[in-house]
Amino acid sequence: MKKIHTVAVVSVIVTALVSLVGCATVIPESERLATVDSLDLNRYLGSWYEVARYQHRFEKNLVGAKAEYSLRDDGRIQVVNSGLKKDLDGTLTSVKAVAWRPDESEPGRLKVKFFGLFTSDYLVFGLDEQNYQWALVGNDSREFLWFLSRTPTVSDELLASMKNMAQEQGYDLEKLYLVPQKER
C-alpha cells in the first residue's frame, strides 16, 4: 500500500512539473497577456469558485473546485486549492501553495509556488473592479485559464462576457470546461 501511495505522489509531482514547464517559456512582450491595471490583494482574499477552466491533469477529475486565499504574516498569500474527486459527492482533496506579487508596477501579475518547488504565473486579466465578485486568470502562453466567482454559478450574461474577454486575449474556448459546482 505504501508503494502505491509513493507512486501516486511521484506521479502528481511529475505531472505538475511537466505542466508548469510551459510557464517558464519566455514570451515576447507583444504576446503577453494584458493584465488588470489595479488589483487590491486584500479585496481579492477569500473564497473563489472555479466556474470554468482549461482541463489539465492536475485538475482533470476534480469538480466543485474552489480556491481560498488568505494573508500570511510575511505579506504573501496562502493558497488552498480544493475540489471533489469525480462528482459533487466525491472525496474532498486539497493542495496548498503560496502566492506573491513580484513587481508592484504590474499589479495583475502574480506568482504561485506549489510544493515549495514549482512556480507558475497567476495573471489576473479580467476582474469585477467594483465588487471583486468575479475574475479571469491565465498565463502568457494561454495554456491555463480559470473563470472565478465568489458564488458557485454565474449568470449566462456574465459567463458570455467572461468568454468574450478570454477570446479577446487569445484564448481558444473550444477547450473551456464548465466546472460542476455546489455551495461549500
Number of C-alpha atoms within 10 A of each C-alpha: 5 7 8 9 10 11 11 12 12 12 12 14 17 12 14 18 15 12 17 17 12 16 20 12 10 10 12 8 8 7 12 14 20 16 22 17 14 14 18 11 16 11 11 18 17 13 17 22 27 26 25 23 21 22 19 13 12 12 15 12 13 23 24 24 27 26 20 17 20 19 16 12 8 6 11 14 21 19 22 16 18 20 24 21 18 14 14 16 11 13 11 15 12 12 12 15 18 20 23 16 18 11 11 11 10 15 18 23 25 18 15 18 17 17 12 10 10 16 19 18 20 24 23 24 20 22 23 11 15 6 9 15 16 22 20 25 22 25 23 24 18 18 17 21 24 23 27 27 22 18 18 19 20 16 8 9 9 12 15 12 12 20 19 13 15 22 12 10 19 13 20 15 14 7 12 16 16 16 20 17 21 15 9 10
